[in-house]
Each structure stands twice: as structure tokens, then as C-alpha cells.
Amino acid sequence: MQNQNPMIADFVKLMNGAAGTFAGMTREARENARERMKEAMGGMDFVSREEFETVKAMAAKAREENEELAERLTALESRLSK
């Protein structure tokens, strides 16, 4: 067996503690940044994807109806001009 040098063992313990502390600080910083982004974004008026898709479908339907009405109007105007 090898004898361990107490100074090396203490250094290894110190480095392990520092690595754990650094990992904890990194995790905490990430969580704080995420929370700040949520707070910043929460004040803005964003819509959900579902709401966006619903309004998009409504706009497409209105556009189609508008085109149909324009065709009907053109047909009526052509009948009146005859």
C-alpha cells in the first residue's frame, strides 16, 4: 500500500470542495437568470402558440371570404353594366 501524504489529501479535499461550490454557484446563477427572464418576459403581452394559430386560421378564412365576395361583386357589377 501507498502512504498518502496528508498535504496532498488536504489539497484534494479542497479542490473537491471548490468544484462542488463552483457547480452550485453555476446552478444558482442559471436559476437566477432564468427567473429574471421570466419576470422580464411576464410584463410583455405575448400570445400563446395556440392563440396565434387560432387567429391565423381566422385571418385565412376572412381572406377567403373576402375573395369570394370580391368575385360576387365583380359578377354583379358586370350584370348591371349590361
Beta strands, then each sheet from edge to edge (+ up, - down):
end
